[in-house]
């Protein structure tokens, strides 16, 4: 039996974790378990599609001017509220976006059955949290040591090669729930010589088409759930609103606090969450 309180909790979890390098999918799986769902019921799967779409709308709202600029529809003006204040060169284009999203989307589609069969269980998620945290921590150590030559300070400086590297390394998160899409893209950008700020910007920006495609596919796959009306509309609406506002707030705050929020802090958080679930939930 789904309760409206569950929709608020899940909406908050989705909004908080979708764009942070901590894995929203992993947190949703673990939260479902805490709420007493050993296996995610079909109604909750439909609900999760809806609240993920709310998160997409939130990030699209934040980057609305940048989206128009990529399509050649925006004006050359500053974009307030983002970590990158202006985009005078307008170098970022649809090719960069395609290079960043095609590899993970392709891999996710090829291995979709494997992901659904094996990936959405607690143990693989906990391992993904740990391994992803180690990957992020090592990346930041290399980045801060000066061994990686920084060649891109803003999204407009990102080369096609760097965008492709981000897309390829993002494939790990596409097939391993819990690894974190944003974490893998931010770390991949830093390994390729993209600044921390620009890596985060690009990660959030390409999340829009990636999540739109993934959500659209899930909607089509679960269309019967929407048509049947088996899930309460109020339950859906509550989660949608909560997820939208929390996701919007997280993106704005994260971008403004970017210099203080190092990847290692998120790595520590991932280690703690994995340890707590292993000790108190799995044992």
C-alpha positions in Angstrom: 0.0 0.0 0.0 1.5 3.3 -1.1 1.2 6.2 1.3 1.4 9.9 0.5 4.2 10.2 3.1 6.3 7.8 0.9 5.8 10.2 -2.0 7.3 13.1 0.0 10.3 11.0 1.2 11.0 9.7 -2.3 10.5 13.1 -3.9 13.0 14.6 -1.5 15.6 11.8 -2.0 15.3 12.1 -5.8 15.6 15.9 -5.8 18.6 15.8 -3.4 20.6 13.1 -5.2 19.8 13.3 -8.9 22.5 15.9 -9.7 24.9 15.3 -6.9 27.8 12.7 -7.2 26.2 10.3 -4.8 23.9 8.3 -7.1 20.1 9.0 -7.1 19.3 5.5 -8.4 21.3 3.9 -5.6 19.6 6.1 -3.0 16.1 5.4 -4.4 16.8 1.6 -4.2 18.1 1.9 -0.6 15.2 4.3 0.4 12.7 1.8 -1.0 14.2 -0.9 1.2 14.0 1.4 4.3 10.4 2.1 3.5 9.7 -1.6 3.6 9.7 -2.5 -0.1 11.9 -5.5 -0.6 11.2 -5.3 -4.3 10.1 -2.1 -6.0 6.4 -2.5 -6.9 5.2 -1.6 -10.3 3.3 1.5 -9.0 6.5 2.8 -7.5 8.4 2.3 -10.7 5.8 4.5 -12.4 6.1 7.1 -9.6 9.9 7.2 -9.9 9.6 7.9 -13.6 7.4 10.9 -12.8 9.6 12.4 -10.1 12.7 12.0 -12.3 10.9 14.0 -15.0 10.3 16.7 -12.4 14.1 16.8 -11.8 14.7 17.1 -15.6 12.4 20.2 -15.6 14.2 21.7 -12.7 17.6 21.5 -14.4 16.2 22.7 -17.7 14.8 25.7 -15.9 18.3 26.5 -14.4 20.0 26.1 -17.8 17.2 27.5 -20.0 19.3 30.3 -21.5 22.2 28.0 -22.1 20.0 25.6 -24.0 18.8 28.3 -26.3 22.4 29.4 -26.9 23.4 25.9 -28.0 20.6 25.9 -30.5 21.6 29.3 -31.7 18.4 30.9 -30.3 19.8 32.7 -27.3 21.4 36.1 -26.9 25.0 36.7 -25.9 24.5 37.8 -22.4 25.5 36.7 -18.9 23.6 33.8 -17.4 23.1 34.5 -13.7 23.0 31.8 -11.1 25.4 29.5 -12.8 29.0 28.9 -12.0 29.9 30.1 -15.5 28.7 33.7 -15.7 29.1 34.3 -19.4 29.6 32.4 -22.6 31.1 34.9 -25.1 32.7 32.3 -27.5 29.6 30.1 -27.7 31.8 27.1 -28.6 29.8 24.4 -26.9 27.5 22.9 -29.5 25.3 19.9 -30.2 28.4 17.8 -31.2 29.8 18.2 -27.8 26.5 17.1 -26.3 26.2 14.1 -28.6 29.7 12.9 -27.8 28.8 13.2 -24.1 25.5 11.3 -24.2 25.6 8.7 -27.1 28.1 6.3 -25.4 26.3 5.9 -22.1 22.8 5.8 -23.8 24.0 3.2 -26.2 25.6 1.0 -23.5 22.5 1.4 -21.2 20.2 0.2 -24.1 22.4 -2.8 -25.0 22.6 -4.0 -21.4 19.1 -2.9 -20.2 18.0 -6.4 -19.4 21.2 -7.1 -17.4 20.7 -3.9 -15.5 17.1 -4.7 -14.5 17.9 -8.3 -13.7 21.1 -7.9 -11.6 21.8 -4.3 -10.9 18.9 -3.1 -8.8 19.8 -5.0 -5.6 21.3 -3.7 -2.4 24.7 -5.4 -2.6 25.7 -4.1 -6.1 24.6 -0.6 -5.1 26.7 -0.6 -2.0 29.8 -1.8 -3.9 29.1 0.9 -6.5 29.0 3.6 -3.8 32.4 2.5 -2.5 34.1 2.0 -5.9 32.7 5.2 -7.3 33.8 7.1 -4.2 37.4 5.7 -4.6 37.4 6.7 -8.3 36.3 10.3 -7.4 38.8 10.6 -4.6 41.7 9.4 -6.7 40.7 11.8 -9.5 40.7 14.7 -7.2 44.1 13.8 -5.8 45.5 13.7 -9.3 43.7 16.9 -10.2 44.9 18.9 -7.2 48.5 17.6 -7.6 48.9 19.5 -10.8 49.8 16.3 -12.8 46.8 16.9 -15.0 47.1 19.8 -17.4 44.0 22.0 -17.2 42.9 23.2 -20.7 39.2 24.0 -20.2 38.1 26.5 -17.6 34.5 26.8 -18.9 32.1 24.7 -20.9 33.0 26.7 -24.0 36.6 25.5 -23.7 35.7 21.8 -23.7 37.1 20.1 -26.8 35.4 17.2 -28.7 38.1 14.8 -27.3 37.2 15.9 -23.7 33.5 15.6 -24.4 34.0 12.0 -25.8 36.2 11.0 -22.8 33.4 12.2 -20.5 30.8 10.2 -22.5 32.9 7.0 -22.5 33.8 7.0 -18.8 30.1 7.7 -18.1 29.3 4.3 -19.5 30.3 2.7 -16.1 27.5 4.5 -14.3 25.1 3.6 -17.1 25.3 -0.1 -16.3 26.1 0.0 -12.6 23.4 1.5 -10.5 24.9 3.3 -7.5 28.1 4.5 -9.3 26.6 7.9 -10.1 26.2 9.5 -13.5 27.1 13.0 -12.2 30.1 11.7 -10.2 31.5 9.8 -13.2 31.1 12.8 -15.6 32.6 15.3 -13.2 35.6 13.1 -12.4 36.0 12.2 -16.1 36.1 15.9 -17.0 38.7 16.6 -14.4 40.8 13.6 -15.6 40.6 15.1 -19.1 41.8 18.5 -18.1 38.5 20.2 -17.6 38.1 22.5 -14.5 36.0 21.3 -11.6 33.4 24.0 -12.3 33.2 23.4 -16.0 33.0 19.6 -15.4 30.0 20.1 -13.1 28.4 22.5 -15.5 28.8 20.0 -18.4 27.6 17.1 -16.2 24.4 19.0 -15.3 23.9 20.2 -18.8 24.1 16.8 -20.6 21.9 15.3 -17.8 19.0 17.0 -19.5 19.0 15.0 -22.8 20.2 11.8 -21.1 17.4 11.8 -18.5 14.9 12.9 -21.1 15.7 9.9 -23.3 15.9 7.5 -20.3 12.6 8.8 -18.9 10.9 8.7 -22.2 11.9 5.1 -22.7 10.7 4.1 -19.3 7.3 5.9 -19.9 6.8 3.9 -23.1 7.9 0.7 -21.3 5.4 1.3 -18.5 2.6 3.0 -20.5 0.0 0.5 -19.2 0.6 1.7 -15.7 -0.2 5.3 -16.7 -3.2 4.2 -18.7 -4.7 2.0 -16.1 -4.7 4.7 -13.4 -3.6 2.2 -10.8 -1.4 4.8 -9.1 -3.1 7.6 -7.2 -2.9 11.0 -9.0 -2.3 12.9 -5.7 0.5 10.5 -4.9 2.2 11.3 -8.2 1.6 15.1 -8.0 3.0 15.3 -4.4 6.2 13.6 -5.4 6.5 15.6 -8.6 6.3 19.0 -6.8 8.6 18.0 -4.1 11.2 16.5 -6.5 11.1 19.6 -8.7 11.7 22.2 -6.0 14.3 20.2 -4.2 16.2 19.4 -7.4 16.1 23.1 -8.4 17.4 24.2 -5.0 20.2 21.6 -5.0 21.5 22.6 -8.4 21.6 26.3 -7.6 23.2 25.8 -4.2 25.7 23.2 -5.4 26.9 25.5 -8.2 27.4 28.4 -5.9 29.2 26.3 -3.3 31.3 24.4 -5.8 34.7 25.6 -4.6 34.1 24.3 -1.1 32.4 21.1 -1.9 35.3 18.9 -3.0 34.7 15.5 -4.5 36.4 13.8 -1.5 33.5 15.0 0.7 31.0 13.2 -1.4 33.3 10.2 -1.4 33.3 10.1 2.4 29.5 10.4 2.4 29.3 7.4 0.0 31.6 5.3 2.2 29.5 6.1 5.3 26.2 5.3 3.6 27.5 2.0 2.3 28.9 1.1 5.7 25.7 2.0 7.6 23.5 0.0 5.2 25.8 -3.0 5.3 26.0 -3.0 9.1 22.3 -2.3 10.0 20.3 -3.4 7.0 22.0 -6.3 5.3 23.4 -8.0 8.4 
